[in-house]
Amino acid sequence: MKNNLQILLKEFLSEKQLKPILARAEELELIIKVRKLKGRWHRETLQKLIKERGEVCEICNLHDNKLTLDHIIPKKVLFDMELDEYYTDESNLQILCALCNSKKGSQLDFSNSKTIVLLEKYIALIKSRGDFSKESKELYTRFNMN
Ligand SMILES: [Zn+2]
């Protein structure tokens, strides 16, 4: 673990609390690195999409609320489909205000016509791979698209 982090942790934690953390130091460092990268990607992508699409919520068209980046097909569904590498697929991203984003949560929003289009695209992808995992098969059956 980097010394800075170790010193920082020592200021806040007792020796007893610190021991198990230091034992997991490498894992923690990796987690921190991934979080930082994700945060940066998030910020930069939101700025890029705002430039391209306008500074406005794509559901309610308001722009006076805090704007956020949303995955139309939720991350959880992408991961269940083993399509982790499509996490950054911009066609699956939309700008939502904080209110619309919290209303949508991590559900599939079928009032958005893009949801079906994207599901068809992703299902075609996992179909072309031909190596369904159990979860993908269940999803495929659930949405029953061919
Ligand atoms: Zn909105």
Boltz pocket constraint, residues with backbone or C-beta under 6 A from the ligand:
constraints:
  - pocket:
      binder: B
      contacts: [[A, 57], [A, 58], [A, 59], [A, 60], [A, 61], [A, 62], [A, 96], [A, 97], [A, 98], [A, 99], [A, 100], [A, 101]]
      max_distance: 6.0
